[in-house]
Amino acid sequence: MAPTLFDNDPKPGDLIEISRGMYTHWAVYIGGNEVVHLLPPTHPGGELGNFGELLTLIDSSTACVRRQKIWEVVGSSRFEVNNLLDDEYQPREPHVIVMDACRMVGRELPYSVATQNCEHFVTELRYGKPESRQVQTAAVIGGVAAVGVAVAVLGAALFSSLTKDENKRRNHK
């Protein structure tokens, strides 16, 4: 008998969020302690270590849909049921989610960390809409960082201009 892995039992069609430290991996629960998820084909399915996994994901242009036991995918990582968009979208019927997920097993699909990752894959299965909150969050953080750099550069230019004006005034006295 397989170990009990969840505080609250997942239901078929639920999304499973797996914390990998630097990023989050996603799978859809199909029942029988199994999940379907999207991984680059060179990824062994277990843990490469957070940095090694991240490099594999960033470097991949294709990924394979796999069906595995949940504990093979999770390893020692933290995970939980997280149907993150249920408040925004109506989930599809669980049997439809499971049927579509199982039909995808073995397929090789285009992969992009920004536009076609594992979170896009599972949200499309559950809601019919591919979305990735971790990509949206990264974009916001990147945007805030870019704005911060721009403000710093603008501030430095303004300070430099004011300093030059002050020096000119002192020299004309």
Beta strands, then each sheet from edge to edge (+ up, - down):
strand 1: 15-19
strand 2: 24-31
strand 3: 34-39
strand 4: 62-69
strand 5: 78-81
strand 6: 108-110
sheet 1: 5+ 1- 2+ 3- 4+ 6-
end
